[in-house]
Amino acid sequence: MSLYLDQVEKTAQLSKNNQLSLMIFQMQFASELQQIPPYYGMNVFKVREVLEGRVYPVAPIPDSNRLIEGMIELRGQYLPVIDLPLWMGFSMTAQEREKSIIIVADFSHNFVGLRVAHIHGVEEKDWSQIHPAGNYTLNVNQNQIVNHTYLENSQTLCFILDIEKLLIEAMPSVAQKIFAAAEQITPEQQNFSPQLRSKTILFAEDSRAIQNYMSMVFDKLGLSYKSFDNGRLLLDYLFAQEDLAPISIIFTDLEMPVASGHTVIREVRANPKTRALPIVVHTSMTSENNTREVLAMGANYFIGKVDTDLIVATLKQVEQTFFHA
């Protein structure tokens, strides 16, 4: 089966209303030992196709990371397939792989295949129904989980994975390129005005891997910042400030628990006290439709994760537009 998801417009409308469509799947098949394996989810916006695993033979890649099964060919394009169960500490038998599914996903124009056992379905959620990761009693690898929710009309947990962390761990060459670019920031790139340096950037990001990356970039640039795990925490802090003069820029992801980046944009622009603050969206949801939507909502800039040179260039643009002498 090959499923094309042609609901970009619907997804954009959901996002504007602080909602998302969540593709829910399992990484293990039911067995006598584990009758109902845990459920996991990812934003449908990132899903391009769902493939039957047995139809697409995997060609091994010598000396590749153990999480990379190999490559598949999809209409003339070669995609790496990541062993998602292995990342979570599980394993599939050859028979289970034959029955498995490959989710083709797009993360900031990095197209990858994710091996899973079974697609449960798609459910629409409000971001207020997405909760930050906590202490779970189930046998799951908590280091890989960023948020959770519940299946529709039930108390069954559905874990949302830190996919950015997965890509960094599964593709060391990509991670090396990302963090090397942050480490190699030049003195010319660090040349910001005292006016901008004296202020603080607020950024909201639920992925710890991306939080670490953003912190490294801002540290290397010599810029002050304060990070928040979701949009609501950033908004609560922002609206509690009597004086907004010390705040320079708001950086926000779009996919976050409690309050999404769309909510951040909408509430910042709706408040007379904060509406003039520059907003930069930093996200892996990098379609042209999504770019247009968030700019129309009031964001000033839209950049995909993770591009150090583009972050620096955007900061320079913000400085010239909002902090020129």
Buried (B, 14 or more C-beta within 10 A) or exposed (E): EEBEBEBBEBBBEBBBEBBBBBBBBBBBBEEEEEEEBBBBBBBBBBBBBBBEBEEBEBEEBEEBBEBBBBBBEBEEEEBBBBBBBBBBEBEBEEEBBEBBBBBBBBBBEBBBBBBBBBBBEBBEBBBBBBBBBEEBEEEBEEEBBBBBBBBBEEEEBBBBBBBBBBBBBBBEEBBEEBBEBBEEBEEEBEEBEEEBBEBEBBBBBBBBBBBBBBBBBBEBBEBBBEBBBBBBBBBEBBEEEEEBEEBBBBBBBBBBBBBBBBBBBBBBBEEEEBEEBBBBBBBBBBBEEBBEBBBEBBBBBBBBBBBBEEBBBBBBBBBEEBBEE
